[in-house]
């Protein structure tokens, strides 16, 4: 449940978890997917305060809307949306959508907004607390949820984790031959830079081949896509690190979009769809009681400006070449990569590894387990 040195060096987690198993369908007819999603959020709502990590994106908006609907129907306290706002990070700006969704759901009074400048840097004050306690975990931005989990102490936390994989997937339906030829010509005219220039050449070739193979391995039909993603190491590590932080704070962490019941319902009702987009899939599963605003397409925010700030700049510019596995990493190449700004986002885990190298190991080995 922890990233290997190769995972850290490459900046990506590939492969399937040999222990993970595909979801098992419950006896009897499968409920509608939205009904299954309602069932998935109910345990969290029954353990107030129930906070929702709410960015304003489609996935967190869907989880918040379903939680609000279920809470009111069951006579439970409303869920509490918690949102980060960032200074000097325009590409992470989602406040217009956040306000529209919260107002639509009537949750403005409950809404909690957290402010961050350099606080959430990869090796900033919040990340240091998490790294000192747990060591290296995946994903490198796990500390984003630490203050939210602490706010939920004694209660529960709902997140939209998994939507990019379960609802959206990586593959797209093949375009026309004309479109594909146009894209190929564009790629040939503007050759993309090497994806892992800081790795030793043979390691970089292996990483590139493995990355492309994993992209091709994603099944096209929805049923296969769901089962495959639920077994990927990337998602099992993501769930395990969130569960570890939540457990230490007496918080029930629930990821409803990765819930076995929701996965089984999606598979039963729409598993034959071939490479459905998020928009197509949400159109198939939503009902009239869900406001159209919740699943309306919107620009996807990016958060590199949030995590690569002053503390990271200080670490990479002062780096002496130690703290990394030099059988995987070309130290001179990484120094060149880190000599400019901004640095490659895929080196985020390496930044944390370097910072941890000069510090004592965590006082105890925390167990990272995938939540049942």
C-alpha positions as CSV (number, residue, x, y, z in Angstrom):
1,X,0.0,0.0,0.0
2,X,3.0,2.3,-0.2
3,X,4.7,3.5,-3.4
4,X,7.9,1.7,-4.4
5,X,11.1,3.5,-5.2
6,X,10.2,3.0,-8.9
7,X,6.8,4.5,-8.4
8,X,8.4,7.5,-6.7
9,X,11.1,7.9,-9.3
10,X,8.7,7.7,-12.3
11,X,6.0,9.8,-10.7
12,X,3.3,7.3,-11.7
13,X,1.8,4.2,-10.1
14,X,1.1,1.5,-12.6
15,X,-0.2,-2.1,-12.5
16,X,-2.9,-4.1,-10.7
17,X,-3.0,-4.8,-7.0
18,X,-2.7,-8.6,-6.8
19,X,-4.9,-8.7,-3.6
20,X,-7.7,-6.5,-4.9
21,X,-10.8,-8.3,-6.2
22,X,-13.5,-7.0,-8.6
23,X,-16.8,-6.0,-6.9
24,X,-19.2,-8.8,-6.1
25,X,-22.8,-8.2,-7.1
26,X,-25.3,-8.3,-4.2
27,X,-28.1,-10.9,-4.3
28,X,-31.3,-10.0,-6.2
29,X,-31.9,-7.4,-8.9
30,X,-29.4,-4.6,-9.0
31,X,-30.8,-1.2,-7.9
32,X,-30.5,1.8,-10.2
33,X,-27.1,3.4,-10.1
34,X,-28.3,6.6,-8.3
35,X,-30.1,4.4,-5.7
36,X,-26.9,2.5,-5.2
37,X,-25.0,5.9,-4.8
38,X,-27.6,6.9,-2.2
39,X,-27.0,3.7,-0.3
40,X,-23.2,4.4,-0.4
41,X,-23.4,7.8,1.2
42,X,-25.9,6.8,3.9
43,X,-23.3,5.4,6.4
44,X,-21.4,8.7,6.4
45,X,-24.6,10.8,6.8
46,X,-25.5,8.7,9.9
47,X,-22.2,9.7,11.5
48,X,-22.4,13.5,11.7
49,X,-20.8,15.8,11.2
50,X,-20.6,14.5,7.6
51,X,-18.2,16.7,5.6
52,X,-18.0,16.6,1.8
53,X,-14.7,17.5,0.2
54,X,-16.2,19.9,-2.4
55,X,-14.1,21.4,-5.2
56,X,-17.0,22.4,-7.5
57,X,-16.1,19.8,-10.1
58,X,-18.6,17.3,-11.4
59,X,-17.7,14.4,-9.2
60,X,-17.7,16.2,-5.9
61,X,-20.9,18.1,-6.9
62,X,-22.6,14.8,-7.7
63,X,-21.6,13.4,-4.3
64,X,-22.7,16.5,-2.5
65,X,-26.1,16.6,-4.3
66,X,-26.8,13.0,-3.5
67,X,-25.8,13.4,0.1
68,X,-28.0,16.4,0.5
69,X,-31.0,14.6,-1.0
70,X,-30.6,11.5,1.2
71,X,-30.0,13.5,4.4
72,X,-33.3,15.4,3.9
73,X,-35.2,12.4,3.0
74,X,-33.9,10.5,6.0
75,X,-34.3,13.4,8.5
76,X,-30.5,13.5,9.0
77,X,-28.3,16.6,9.4
78,X,-27.3,18.2,6.1
79,X,-23.8,17.4,4.7
80,X,-21.3,20.1,5.2
81,X,-19.4,21.1,2.0
82,X,-15.7,22.0,2.7
83,X,-13.8,23.9,0.0
84,X,-10.3,25.1,-0.4
85,X,-9.6,28.5,-1.9
86,X,-6.1,29.2,-3.1
87,X,-4.1,32.4,-3.6
88,X,-2.0,32.9,-6.7
89,X,-3.4,29.8,-8.4
90,X,-5.8,30.9,-11.2
91,X,-5.9,27.5,-12.9
92,X,-7.3,26.0,-9.7
93,X,-10.1,28.6,-9.5
94,X,-13.6,27.1,-9.4
95,X,-15.5,29.5,-7.2
96,X,-18.2,30.4,-9.7
97,X,-19.3,26.8,-10.0
98,X,-18.9,26.3,-6.3
99,X,-21.3,29.1,-5.5
100,X,-23.8,28.0,-8.1
101,X,-23.9,24.4,-6.8
102,X,-24.0,25.3,-3.1
103,X,-26.8,27.8,-3.7
104,X,-28.7,25.3,-5.9
105,X,-28.6,22.7,-3.0
106,X,-29.4,25.2,-0.3
107,X,-26.2,24.5,1.6
108,X,-24.7,28.1,1.8
109,X,-25.2,28.3,5.6
110,X,-23.3,25.1,6.2
111,X,-20.5,25.8,3.7
112,X,-17.0,26.0,5.2
113,X,-14.2,27.6,3.1
114,X,-10.5,27.1,3.9
115,X,-7.9,29.5,2.7
116,X,-4.4,28.4,1.5
117,X,-1.4,30.3,0.1
118,X,1.8,28.3,0.5
119,X,0.3,26.1,3.1
120,X,-0.4,23.2,0.8
121,X,3.0,23.1,-0.9
122,X,4.3,19.6,-1.4
123,X,6.7,20.0,1.5
124,X,4.9,22.9,3.2
125,X,3.6,23.0,6.7
126,X,0.5,20.7,6.1
127,X,2.4,18.2,4.0
128,X,5.2,18.1,6.6
129,X,2.8,17.0,9.3
130,X,1.5,14.2,7.1
131,X,5.0,13.1,5.9
132,X,6.5,13.1,9.4
133,X,3.6,11.0,10.6
134,X,3.2,8.5,7.7
135,X,6.3,8.8,5.5
136,X,5.8,8.6,1.8
137,X,2.2,7.9,0.7
138,X,0.3,8.0,-2.6
139,X,-0.9,10.4,-3.9
140,X,1.7,13.1,-3.1
141,X,-1.1,15.6,-2.6
142,X,-2.8,13.5,0.1
143,X,-2.1,16.3,2.6
144,X,-4.8,18.3,0.9
145,X,-7.4,16.3,2.8
146,X,-5.6,16.4,6.2
147,X,-7.2,19.6,7.5
148,X,-10.6,18.5,6.2
149,X,-10.3,15.2,8.0
150,X,-9.3,17.0,11.2
151,X,-12.4,19.2,10.9
152,X,-14.5,16.0,10.5
153,X,-13.0,14.4,13.7
154,X,-15.6,12.0,15.2
155,X,-17.8,12.2,12.1
156,X,-17.4,11.2,8.5
157,X,-16.0,12.5,5.2
158,X,-17.3,12.0,1.7
159,X,-15.1,12.5,-1.4
160,X,-15.5,12.3,-5.2
161,X,-12.4,10.2,-5.6
162,X,-12.6,7.8,-8.4
163,X,-14.8,9.7,-10.8
164,X,-12.1,10.3,-13.4
165,X,-11.6,6.5,-13.6
166,X,-15.1,5.0,-13.0
167,X,-17.2,7.7,-14.7
168,X,-14.8,9.0,-17.3
169,X,-12.1,6.5,-18.1
170,X,-9.1,7.2,-20.2
171,X,-10.2,5.8,-23.6
172,X,-12.3,7.7,-26.1
173,X,-14.2,6.3,-29.0
174,X,-12.0,6.2,-32.1
175,X,-12.3,9.4,-34.2
176,X,-12.7,9.4,-37.9
177,X,-9.7,8.5,-40.0
178,X,-9.4,12.2,-41.1
179,X,-9.3,13.4,-37.5
180,X,-6.8,10.8,-36.4
181,X,-4.5,11.6,-39.3
182,X,-4.7,15.3,-38.4
183,X,-3.7,14.6,-34.8
184,X,-0.8,12.4,-36.1
185,X,0.5,15.2,-38.3
186,X,0.3,17.6,-35.4
187,X,2.3,15.3,-33.2
188,X,4.9,14.8,-35.8
189,X,5.2,18.6,-36.3
190,X,5.4,19.3,-32.6
191,X,7.3,16.4,-31.1
192,X,6.4,16.0,-27.5
193,X,9.4,16.1,-25.1
194,X,10.6,12.9,-23.4
195,X,8.1,12.1,-20.6
196,X,10.7,11.0,-18.0
197,X,13.9,13.0,-18.8
198,X,15.2,12.7,-15.2
199,X,15.3,8.9,-15.2
200,X,18.2,6.7,-16.4
201,X,17.7,6.0,-20.1
202,X,16.8,2.3,-19.8
203,X,14.5,3.1,-16.8
204,X,12.8,5.9,-18.8
205,X,12.2,3.5,-21.8
206,X,10.7,0.9,-19.4
207,X,8.5,3.5,-17.8
208,X,7.3,4.9,-21.1
209,X,6.5,1.4,-22.4
210,X,4.7,0.5,-19.2
211,X,2.7,3.7,-19.2
212,X,1.6,3.3,-22.8
213,X,0.7,-0.4,-22.2
214,X,-1.4,0.6,-19.2
215,X,-3.3,3.2,-21.2
216,X,-4.0,0.6,-23.9
217,X,-5.0,-2.0,-21.2
218,X,-8.0,-0.1,-20.0
219,X,-11.1,-2.1,-21.3
220,X,-13.4,-0.3,-23.6
221,X,-16.7,-1.7,-22.3
222,X,-17.9,0.0,-19.1
223,X,-18.2,-3.3,-17.1
224,X,-14.5,-4.1,-17.8
225,X,-13.4,-0.6,-17.2
226,X,-15.0,-0.5,-13.7
227,X,-13.6,-3.8,-12.6
228,X,-10.1,-3.0,-14.0
229,X,-9.8,0.4,-12.3
230,X,-11.0,-0.9,-9.0
231,X,-8.0,-3.3,-9.1
232,X,-5.4,-0.7,-10.0
233,X,-2.6,0.0,-7.5
234,X,-3.1,3.7,-8.1
235,X,-6.7,3.6,-6.7
236,X,-6.0,1.1,-3.9
237,X,-3.2,3.2,-2.6
238,X,-5.3,6.3,-2.9
239,X,-8.1,4.8,-0.8
240,X,-5.6,3.3,1.7
241,X,-3.8,6.6,2.4
242,X,-7.1,8.4,2.9
243,X,-8.4,5.6,5.2
244,X,-5.2,5.7,7.3
245,X,-5.5,9.5,7.9
246,X,-9.2,9.3,8.6
247,X,-8.9,6.4,11.0
248,X,-6.3,8.3,13.1
249,X,-8.8,11.1,13.5
250,X,-11.8,8.9,14.2
251,X,-13.4,9.7,10.9
252,X,-15.3,7.4,8.6
253,X,-14.0,8.1,5.1
254,X,-16.3,7.1,2.3
255,X,-15.6,7.2,-1.5
256,X,-19.1,6.5,-2.9
257,X,-17.9,6.5,-6.6
258,X,-15.7,3.5,-5.7
259,X,-18.4,1.7,-3.7
260,X,-18.9,-1.9,-4.7
261,X,-22.6,-1.5,-4.7
262,X,-22.4,1.5,-7.0
263,X,-20.0,-0.4,-9.3
264,X,-22.2,-3.4,-9.4
265,X,-25.3,-1.3,-10.3
266,X,-23.4,0.6,-13.0
267,X,-22.2,-2.7,-14.4
268,X,-25.7,-4.3,-14.3
269,X,-27.5,-1.4,-16.0
270,X,-24.9,0.1,-18.3
271,X,-21.9,-2.3,-18.4
272,X,-22.3,-2.9,-22.2
273,X,-21.6,0.7,-23.1
274,X,-18.4,1.1,-25.1
275,X,-16.0,3.9,-23.9
276,X,-18.8,6.1,-22.5
277,X,-17.7,9.6,-21.6
278,X,-18.5,11.1,-18.2
279,X,-21.2,13.3,-19.8
280,X,-22.8,10.3,-21.6
281,X,-22.8,8.1,-18.5
282,X,-24.2,10.8,-16.2
283,X,-27.0,11.5,-18.7
284,X,-27.8,7.7,-18.6
285,X,-27.9,7.4,-14.8
286,X,-29.3,10.8,-13.6
287,X,-33.0,11.5,-12.9
288,X,-35.2,14.5,-13.0
289,X,-34.8,15.2,-9.3
290,X,-31.1,15.9,-9.8
291,X,-30.6,19.6,-10.8
292,X,-29.0,19.7,-14.3
293,X,-26.4,22.1,-13.0
294,X,-24.8,19.4,-10.9
295,X,-23.6,17.4,-13.9
296,X,-23.2,20.2,-16.4
297,X,-19.8,20.1,-18.1
298,X,-17.3,22.6,-16.9
299,X,-13.6,23.4,-17.2
300,X,-11.5,21.0,-15.2
301,X,-9.2,22.8,-12.7
302,X,-5.5,22.0,-12.3
303,X,-3.6,22.3,-9.1
304,X,0.1,22.3,-9.9
305,X,0.1,26.0,-8.8
306,X,-1.2,24.9,-5.4
307,X,1.4,22.3,-4.6
308,X,4.6,23.7,-6.2
309,X,5.3,26.8,-4.2
310,X,8.0,28.4,-2.1
311,X,8.9,25.4,0.0
312,X,9.3,23.1,-3.0
313,X,11.4,25.7,-4.8
314,X,13.7,25.9,-1.8
315,X,14.1,22.1,-1.6
316,X,14.9,21.6,-5.3
317,X,17.2,24.5,-5.6
318,X,19.2,23.5,-2.5
319,X,19.3,19.8,-3.4
320,X,22.7,18.2,-3.1
321,X,21.9,15.1,-5.2
322,X,21.2,12.7,-2.3
323,X,18.0,11.1,-1.1
324,X,17.0,9.4,-4.4
325,X,17.6,6.0,-5.8
326,X,20.4,6.7,-8.3
327,X,19.9,3.3,-9.9
328,X,16.6,4.7,-11.3
329,X,17.2,8.5,-11.3
330,X,19.9,10.2,-13.3
331,X,21.0,12.7,-10.7
332,X,22.5,15.2,-13.2
333,X,19.4,15.0,-15.3
334,X,17.1,15.6,-12.3
335,X,19.3,18.6,-11.3
336,X,18.8,20.1,-14.7
337,X,15.0,19.4,-14.5
338,X,14.9,21.1,-11.2
339,X,17.1,24.1,-12.2
340,X,14.2,25.8,-13.8
341,X,10.6,26.7,-12.7
342,X,8.0,25.3,-12.7
343,X,9.4,21.8,-12.2
344,X,7.8,18.8,-13.9
345,X,4.6,17.7,-11.8
346,X,5.7,14.1,-12.2
347,X,8.6,14.8,-9.9
348,X,6.3,15.6,-7.0
349,X,7.0,12.3,-5.2
350,X,10.7,12.8,-5.6
351,X,10.5,16.3,-4.0
352,X,8.9,14.6,-0.9
353,X,11.4,11.8,-1.0
354,X,14.3,14.2,-0.9
355,X,12.7,16.2,1.9
356,X,12.2,13.0,3.9
357,X,15.7,11.7,3.4
358,X,17.2,14.0,6.0
359,X,14.5,13.3,8.6
360,X,14.0,10.4,11.0
361,X,11.5,7.7,9.9
362,X,8.0,7.9,11.3
363,X,7.9,6.7,14.9
364,X,5.7,3.7,14.0
365,X,4.7,1.8,10.9
366,X,1.2,2.8,10.2
367,X,-1.0,0.2,8.5
368,X,-2.3,1.2,5.2
369,X,-5.3,-0.9,4.2
370,X,-7.9,-0.6,1.5
371,X,-11.2,0.1,3.3
372,X,-13.8,-2.6,3.1
